[in-house]
Amino acid sequence: LHRGYRHLRHQGADHGAHGPQSGNQQQIRDQVHHRPGANAPDENLIPALGQHPLGTHHVGKADHDQRKGQRSHQPTRLGKIRAGQKLNFSVPTGNFGDILAGYLALRMGLPVGKLICASNANNVLTDFIRTGVYDRRRPFHKTVSPSMDILISSNLERLLYLMSGDSALVSSLMAQLQSEGHYQVPADLLEKIQATFCAYCCDDDGTKAAIRNVWNESAYLCDTHTAVGWSAAQAFGKAEGPTVVLSTASPYKFPAAVLSAIGKGCDGDEFAMMEALEDTTGVPMPENLRGLRERPVLHRDVVAPASMLDYVKAKQAEASWTV
């Protein structure tokens, strides 16, 4: 929850510990990977990248092109978001953690419009928010956004309690999920949920299309999870004001999918793919990933589930093994 809240807290400057912020102090900027000549980002869809001081958030073109001798751009947009204005947040999520942090931030005073739950093909949360029925009895999909490949979202239980205040109800719903694989919330609770949350989903094709479109139109390189959030924000539209898209990972963690999305291919392992992605886009590879190839492999053992207990006991007996 704390990790998710750190993504959101920068927008609550006028409610934060540092007191009210002036208009100039609420500059809306984020270090977005751009190439010269690309269109500026849509001002109603603001990629929220990185962790910045309370009340600051950067939207513009990064300086990475300097290393190739190209002119860099850092436009700063002022006044696009008013102090206290409600913002929508599109959150790619599988276990409902980051988006629950957004709900907690709302309860603490952050001016939030809608919390947009963005799911991949494992769209159990999309169906739940739209219908009130949570049903894990469905195929499990291995997608290009693996951190969201979840059919039992454990943090949803917390939301149900926070919104209902009824521990007996939540306990019975969780028991039904365990025994029968599904449950349905009462109509009044669903109405409360839908007043704050909405939900959208996309499959791998939609994810890659989002990566490709954002790169071609704004020269911003996003990872597969951020792309799901972007797709949901696009589906949500602009009628209800500015939307912040939470960016949750580096595209270099998923180089094969990102390369494929922008129409490029690469033979070799994922280290070669990361290098190809950097050469193709000019977006710098994170330094902690750049040196990973030379580091020793620490874990090589593969253990079948049925043998895990015996494996742990055997390791405990080894003097060199520490937890």
C-alpha positions, -999 to +999 in steps of 0.1 A: +000+000+000+028+024+009+044+019-025+011+027-043+004+057-021+038+072-030+027+071-066-004+091-058+006+115-030+023+141-052-011+153-065-024+161-030-001+192-025-028+214-010-037+187+015-002+176+023+022+180+052+040+209+035+009+230+035-008+248+006+012+251-027+011+281-050+002+277-087+038+278-097+047+252-071+022+229-086+040+225-119+029+194-137+060+179-151+073+143-155+104+129-171+088+113-201+110+097-228+105+118-260+121+121-293+124+156-309+095+165-331+070+142-315+036+155-305+033+167-269+015+144-245-022+147-243-027+171-214-058+152-202-038+119-200-008+125-177+017+096-173+027+096-136+063+084-135+087+081-107+085+094-072+088+132-068+083+156-039+048+163-027+030+185-051+054+181-080+051+159-111+068+162-144+053+160-179+076+167-208+106+155-229+136+141-212+172+149-219+183+114-230+186+125-266+216+147-257+238+116-258+230+112-295+237+149-302+200+157-306+183+188-292+164+181-259+131+194-249+117+201-215+084+219-219+067+227-186+029+231-185+015+254-158-021+259-148-033+227-165-044+214-131-060+237-106-052+234-069-078+211-054-092+200-087-103+164-088-082+140-109-090+106-122-063+079-117-060+049-141-042+022-122-029-011-137-036-036-111-041-073-105-040-077-067-058-043-061-030-029-040-020+003-057-056+012-065-066+006-029-038+030-018-055+055-041-088+049-022-070+054+011-056+086-002-091+098-012-103+090+023-074+111+036-084+141+015-068+137-019-091+152-045-100+121-066-126+118-092-127+082-104-103+054-097-100+035-129-092-002-124-072-013-154-069-051-160-054-074-186-070-105-200-074-118-164-103-094-160-119-107-128-118-072-113-133-056-143-163-080-141-166-075-104-167-037-105-192-037-133-215-064-120-208-070-083-200-106-090-165-119-082-159-152-100-125-168-101-139-198-120-124-188-154-093-195-175-060-181-163-041-162-189-003-158-190+001-123-205+028-098-214+018-080-182+026-108-157+024-088-125-013-085-132-019-122-139-040-128-108-075-143-103-078-138-065-071-102-056-064-103-019-065-065-013-102-064-026-112-079+008-099-047+025-119-025+002-151-044+009-146-039+046-137-002+043-168+004+023-192-018+042-179-017+077-194-051+081-168-077+090-193-105+092-204-098+056-168-097+044-160-129+062-189-147+046-180-135+012-144-147+015-156-180+028-179-184-002-150-175-025-129-202-010-155-229-010-175-221-042-151-198-062-174-168-064-195-144-045-219-114-051-219-082-030-252-066-020-266-040-043-260-011-019-224-020-015-220-023-053-235+012-057-209+026-033-181+009-051-192+021-085-195+057-072-157+057-068-144+030-091-148+021-128-131-007-147-117-015-181-095-043-195-075-052-226-058-083-239-022-086-251-031-072-285-046-042-269-016-038-246+008-038-276-014-014-295-013+010-266+026+008-265+028+013-302+003+042-304+019+061-274+053+057-289+043+068-324+022+097-313+041+110-283+075+091-284+068+079-248+081+044-242+059+025-218+060-010-203+033-035-207+015-027-174+015+010-180+000+003-214-029-014-198-035+016-176-032+039-207-057+018-226-081+020-197-077+058-195-084+061-233-116+040-228-126+061-199-123+093-220-119+130-212-154+140-202-147+138-165-115+159-165-077+151-164-066+115-158-033+104-144-020+071-157+002+054-132+034+040-147+045+011-127+076-004-144+105+002-168+099-010-204+133-027-201+119-053-178+098-066-207+120-059-238+106-087-260+070-075-257+079-038-261+101-044-291+073-064-307+048-037-300+068-010-318+074-033-348+109-045-340+124-079-335+156-092-320+173-126-318+191-136-287+184-134-250+167-107-231+200-088-225+204-086-263+167-074-265+174-047-240+203-035-260+182-036-292+155-016-274+179+011-264+195+013-299+161+015-315+145+041-293+173+061-277+157+056-243+184+049-218+185+015-202+184+017-164+219+013-150+209-015-126+197-036-156+227-026-177+252-044-154+230-074-147+245-097-173+279-096-156+265-105-122+267-141-109+236-162-109+226-168-073+197-192-076+198-222-099+177-249-081+144-258-095+121-276-070+088-293-076+060-281-053+057-315-036+094-315-028+096-279-014+094-289+023+121-315+020+143-290+001+139-264+028+147-288+056+178-300+037+190-264+032+184-257+069+209-285+077+236-269+056+259-246+076+264-223+047+227-217+041+212-186+057+177-170+055 
